[in-house]
């Protein structure tokens, strides 16, 4: 079922045994992190901390921290269900690039009913604060011992292109500097940073709004790898099956999700930067301090029963892994339509989604695996993938034992490795330079003579089907349980 706001989602989680309330007092400085880390690693429930030391608002965390809860949040029984809906829409017309394929979703008549709906009154504006305690109202957590301070970790950051007027919603961590200031950690390739560069060139102040909580699909949409000028709120409406309501912010010229728990409004001066970080990141390591823009808060609005949403990132698996797994499955149709020999993709959680991609293909000609590797290195966020290993279509990429077996037995290092260099994720601490370094492609498919195989490729050991069936029929007769 779709959820209009966070309160509906919390009620649903609790009704289905997916939420635990913590009523004793807890400290948002480190203590909550240690509790949540243990729960995440143990595949535990969402947690609602009702008594946060020094604050009146409760904290919801780990709400997306399982496949089941992530599917609940996106109103589906499986992520492949959403992928199938997208695939059916994309087959209507054959656009020429992956960006055009995604943009096609936002122009089809079938999606007209999901265009955000503007309203004049909204729950997110039931109270308004413009002076006194602003950020100090919020139970912003300090997550890890060497973090530079408290960080907002689950924000939907809303900006607008100063030329086209198109809004964007992205998710970028925000270090709290003071009651009225935060950092804005958008990396160079993010849409928020692209808007920021345009404002800087125009020497113009940049208005920003930050939504916290509200409809779970909106939170997820802010993390989705959509192309520039694609409307994240429309995509959230598509996931929900109904339009997302938006309302004009109180002090900035931006539209914000009406059912949000909090809206933080303010601006960024393009001439001002400050050291942000370090921060215990989703790689399991601290990302270093660096200069980032400063967000100045001028107003906070919220709903009367607001809940502060947060997440912890660190050594995987953590809550963000399940959000990334949803993206892996939902956006697979776009990749398959552009690189049509691809059968499946698996991004191992341990690779934190930018370090490793496992790919299976329907191999038809020599060199096809290497062709696929180069094609993926040319696609959007896949361009920062450090390791890509390609397998035949009969390999189950989620059976890691089979994957490692094929990798270690099918690969000749001199023949089957591609060593390259290019863009890498900004959080890759192993790279010699920020955002740039070495990459490896691995062809783990069966090899042909044309690919340099100087002898016959051996057959895999496999029992005949009739013997398998015969033994299955007699299994209990042997004295074994089912």
KAGIMO-V649768 format. One record per residue. N is the residue number from 1. SS is DSSP state (A for helix, B for strand, O for the rest). PHI is phi in radians with two decimals (NA if undefined). PSI is psi as a letter, one per 30 degrees, with the letter a starting at -180 (* if undefined). Layout:
# KAGIMO-V649768
n	ss	phi	psi
N	SS	PHI	PSI
N	SS	PHI	PSI
This chain:
# KAGIMO-V649768
n	ss	phi	psi
1	O	NA	k
2	O	-1.31	l
3	O	-2.13	k
4	O	-1.22	e
5	O	-2.64	l
6	A	-1.20	e
7	A	-1.12	e
8	A	-1.13	e
9	A	-1.14	e
10	A	-1.07	e
11	A	-1.06	e
12	A	-1.18	e
13	A	-1.03	e
14	A	-1.16	e
15	A	-1.12	f
16	O	-1.86	g
17	O	1.22	g
18	O	-1.88	g
19	B	-2.43	k
20	B	-2.13	k
21	B	-1.59	k
22	B	-1.90	j
23	O	-1.72	f
24	O	-1.31	l
25	O	-1.18	k
26	B	-2.31	l
27	O	-1.68	k
28	O	-1.26	f
29	B	-1.62	j
30	O	1.27	e
31	A	-1.06	e
32	A	-1.08	e
33	A	-1.01	e
34	A	-1.11	e
35	A	-1.09	e
36	A	-1.17	e
37	A	-1.05	e
38	A	-1.14	e
39	A	-1.18	e
40	A	-1.05	e
41	A	-1.16	f
42	O	-1.73	g
43	O	0.98	h
44	O	-1.50	a
45	O	-1.45	l
46	B	-1.15	l
47	B	-2.13	k
48	B	-2.04	j
49	B	-1.50	j
50	O	-1.55	f
51	O	-2.30	i
52	B	-1.59	k
53	O	-0.97	k
54	O	1.53	g
55	O	-2.41	l
56	O	-1.68	f
57	O	-1.62	k
58	O	-1.28	l
59	B	-1.99	k
60	B	-1.80	k
61	B	-2.56	l
62	O	1.16	g
63	O	-1.15	f
64	O	-1.84	g
65	O	-1.50	h
66	O	-2.81	l
67	A	-1.08	e
68	A	-1.11	e
69	A	-1.18	e
70	A	-1.15	e
71	A	-1.17	e
72	A	-1.05	e
73	A	-1.08	e
74	O	-1.76	g
75	O	1.04	h
76	O	-2.55	l
77	O	-1.63	f
78	O	-2.77	l
79	A	-1.16	e
80	A	-1.12	f
81	A	-1.10	e
82	A	-1.19	e
83	A	-1.03	e
84	A	-1.16	e
85	A	-1.11	e
86	A	-1.14	e
87	A	-1.06	e
88	A	-1.16	e
89	A	-1.26	e
90	A	-1.21	f
91	O	-1.36	f
92	O	-1.16	e
93	O	-2.41	l
94	O	-1.73	i
95	O	-1.12	l
96	O	-1.63	f
97	O	-2.48	l
98	A	-1.14	e
99	A	-1.12	e
100	A	-1.14	e
101	A	-1.10	e
102	A	-1.22	e
103	A	-1.08	f
104	A	-1.00	e
105	O	-1.03	f
106	O	-1.67	g
107	O	-2.14	f
108	O	-1.21	k
109	A	-1.05	e
110	A	-1.07	f
111	A	-1.77	g
112	A	-1.03	e
113	A	-1.32	f
114	A	-1.82	g
115	O	-1.07	k
116	O	-0.89	k
117	B	-1.78	k
118	B	-1.41	k
119	B	-2.20	l
120	O	-1.81	f
121	O	-2.20	k
122	O	-2.56	k
123	A	-1.08	e
124	A	-1.24	f
125	A	-2.13	g
126	O	-1.21	f
127	B	-2.42	l
128	B	-2.35	k
129	B	-2.20	k
130	O	-2.10	f
131	O	-2.65	l
132	O	1.40	b
133	O	-1.22	k
134	O	-1.99	d
135	A	-1.08	f
136	A	-1.16	f
137	A	-1.25	f
138	O	-1.68	k
139	O	-1.40	i
140	O	-1.24	k
141	B	-1.58	k
142	B	-1.67	j
143	O	-1.56	e
144	O	-2.22	l
145	O	-0.97	e
146	O	-1.73	g
147	O	-1.07	k
148	O	-1.25	f
149	O	2.86	a
150	O	-1.28	k
151	B	-2.28	k
152	B	-1.40	k
153	O	-1.97	f
154	O	-2.30	h
155	O	-1.56	k
156	B	-1.75	j
157	B	-1.60	j
158	B	-1.90	k
159	B	-2.30	l
160	B	-2.35	k
161	O	-1.15	k
162	O	-1.19	f
163	O	-1.68	e
164	O	-1.55	f
165	O	1.39	g
166	O	-1.31	k
167	B	-1.49	l
168	B	-2.35	k
169	B	-2.16	j
170	B	-2.30	l
171	O	-2.09	j
172	O	-2.37	k
173	O	-1.07	l
174	B	-2.37	j
175	B	-1.37	k
176	B	-1.34	j
177	B	-1.56	e
178	B	-2.78	a
179	O	-1.07	f
180	O	-2.22	g
181	B	-2.44	k
182	B	-2.40	l
183	B	-1.43	l
184	B	-2.28	j
185	O	-1.58	i
186	O	-1.73	k
187	O	-1.34	l
188	O	-1.02	f
189	O	-1.70	g
190	O	-1.61	l
191	A	-1.14	e
192	A	-1.04	e
193	A	-1.17	e
194	A	-1.12	e
195	A	-1.10	e
196	A	-1.02	e
197	A	-1.10	e
198	A	-1.15	e
199	A	-1.12	e
200	A	-1.11	e
201	A	-1.11	e
202	O	-1.56	f
203	O	0.91	h
204	O	-2.16	k
205	O	-1.12	k
206	B	-1.86	j
207	B	-1.39	k
208	B	-2.45	k
209	B	-2.24	k
210	B	-2.19	k
211	B	-1.74	k
212	B	-2.15	k
213	O	1.41	a
214	O	1.44	a
215	O	-1.08	k
216	A	-1.02	e
217	A	-1.14	e
218	A	-1.18	e
219	A	-1.03	e
220	A	-1.13	e
221	A	-1.01	e
222	O	-1.16	f
223	O	-1.67	f
224	O	-1.27	k
225	O	-1.42	i
226	O	-1.47	l
227	O	-1.32	l
228	O	-0.95	k
229	O	1.26	g
230	O	-1.51	k
231	O	-1.50	j
232	A	-1.10	e
233	A	-1.24	e
234	A	-1.16	e
235	A	-1.09	e
236	A	-1.10	e
237	A	-1.10	e
238	A	-1.06	e
239	A	-1.15	e
240	A	-1.37	f
241	O	1.45	g
242	O	-2.83	l
243	O	-1.20	k
244	O	-1.46	k
245	B	-1.40	k
246	B	-2.22	l
247	B	-2.36	l
248	B	-1.18	k
249	O	-1.09	l
250	O	-1.31	e
251	O	-2.20	f
252	O	-2.28	l
253	O	-1.51	i
254	O	-2.45	l
255	B	-1.74	k
256	B	-2.17	l
257	B	-1.09	k
258	O	-1.15	f
259	O	-1.66	g
260	O	-1.08	l
261	O	-1.42	e
262	B	-2.41	k
263	B	-2.20	k
264	B	-1.84	k
265	B	-1.95	k
266	B	3.01	a
267	B	-2.62	l
268	B	-2.15	k
269	B	-1.51	j
270	B	-1.10	f
271	B	-1.65	g
272	B	-2.04	k
273	B	-2.35	l
274	B	-2.58	l
275	B	-1.16	k
276	B	-2.10	k
277	O	1.62	l
278	O	-1.24	l
279	B	-2.59	k
280	B	-1.23	j
281	O	-1.75	l
282	O	-1.27	f
283	O	-1.31	f
284	O	1.61	g
285	O	-2.19	l
286	B	-1.34	k
287	B	-1.45	k
288	O	-1.31	l
289	O	-1.21	k
290	B	-2.79	l
291	B	-1.45	k
292	B	-2.48	l
293	B	-1.07	l
294	B	-1.85	k
295	B	-1.71	k
296	B	-1.74	k
297	B	-1.57	k
298	B	-2.00	f
299	B	-2.86	k
300	B	-2.26	k
301	B	-2.11	l
302	B	-2.95	l
303	O	-1.70	l
304	O	-1.11	e
305	O	-1.80	h
306	O	-1.11	k
307	O	-2.13	k
308	B	-1.51	j
309	B	-1.55	k
310	B	-2.54	l
311	O	-2.58	l
312	O	-1.97	k
313	O	-2.00	l
314	O	3.05	a
315	O	-1.06	k
316	O	-1.22	l
317	O	-1.52	k
318	O	-2.32	a
319	A	-1.01	e
320	A	-1.14	f
321	A	-1.09	e
322	A	-1.31	e
323	A	-1.15	e
324	A	-1.19	e
325	A	-1.12	e
326	A	-1.07	e
327	A	-1.08	e
328	A	-0.95	e
329	A	-1.38	e
330	A	-1.16	e
331	O	-1.68	g
332	A	-1.02	e
333	A	-0.99	e
334	A	-1.10	e
335	A	-1.20	e
336	A	-1.15	e
337	A	-1.26	f
338	A	-1.55	e
339	O	-2.03	i
340	O	-1.28	f
341	O	-1.41	f
342	B	-1.21	k
343	B	-1.73	e
344	B	-2.75	l
345	B	-2.39	k
346	B	-2.27	k
347	O	-1.88	j
348	O	-1.02	k
349	A	-0.98	e
350	A	-1.14	f
351	A	-1.53	g
352	O	0.74	h
353	O	1.25	f
354	O	-2.13	f
355	O	-1.59	f
356	B	-2.66	k
357	B	-2.27	k
358	B	-1.75	k
359	B	-2.29	k
360	B	-1.97	k
361	B	-2.34	l
362	O	-1.58	i
363	O	-1.33	k
364	O	-2.16	f
365	O	-2.62	l
366	O	-1.07	k
367	O	1.39	g
368	A	-1.14	e
369	A	-1.08	e
370	A	-1.22	e
371	A	-1.07	e
372	A	-1.15	e
373	A	-1.02	e
374	A	-1.13	e
375	A	-1.10	e
376	A	-1.18	e
377	O	-1.18	f
378	O	-1.80	g
379	O	-1.95	j
380	A	0.66	b
381	A	-1.19	f
382	A	-1.15	f
383	A	-1.13	f
384	A	-1.70	g
385	O	-1.25	k
386	O	-1.39	e
387	B	-2.15	k
388	B	-2.19	k
389	B	-2.03	k
390	B	-1.95	k
391	B	-2.18	l
392	B	-1.25	l
393	O	-1.15	f
394	O	-1.46	g
395	O	-1.54	k
396	O	-1.41	j
397	O	-1.17	f
398	O	-1.58	f
399	O	-1.64	i
400	A	-1.13	f
401	A	-1.11	e
402	A	-1.17	e
403	A	-1.07	e
404	A	-1.16	e
405	A	-1.02	e
406	A	-1.14	e
407	A	-1.08	e
408	A	-1.37	f
409	A	-1.83	f
410	A	-1.68	f
411	O	-1.87	k
412	O	-1.78	j
413	A	-0.94	e
414	A	-1.21	e
415	A	-1.58	e
416	A	-1.90	g
417	B	-1.78	k
418	B	-1.95	k
419	B	-1.88	k
420	B	-2.44	a
421	B	-2.62	l
422	B	2.95	a
423	B	-1.15	k
424	O	-2.23	l
425	O	-1.07	k
426	O	-1.08	f
427	O	-1.60	g
428	O	-1.35	j
429	O	-1.33	f
430	O	-1.41	f
431	O	-1.20	k
432	O	-1.19	f
433	B	-2.33	l
434	O	-1.09	k
435	O	1.23	g
436	B	-2.63	k
437	B	3.08	a
438	B	-1.37	l
439	B	-2.47	l
440	B	-2.34	k
441	B	-1.95	k
442	B	-2.23	k
443	B	-1.63	j
444	O	-1.85	g
445	O	-1.44	l
446	O	-1.14	k
447	O	-1.76	l
448	O	-1.90	l
449	A	-1.06	e
450	A	-1.15	f
451	A	-1.66	g
452	O	1.70	g
453	O	-1.47	j
454	O	-1.47	g
455	O	-2.57	l
456	O	-1.20	k
457	O	-1.32	k
458	O	-1.30	l
459	O	-1.36	k
460	O	-1.36	k
461	O	-1.23	k
462	O	-2.66	k
463	O	-1.24	k
464	O	-1.19	k
465	A	-1.10	e
466	A	-1.16	e
467	A	-1.25	e
468	A	-1.01	e
469	A	-1.13	e
470	A	-1.07	e
471	A	-1.18	e
472	A	-1.04	e
473	A	-1.12	e
474	A	-1.68	g
475	O	-0.95	e
476	A	-1.19	e
477	A	-1.09	f
478	A	-1.27	f
479	O	1.71	g
480	O	-1.65	l
481	O	-1.34	l
482	O	-1.11	*
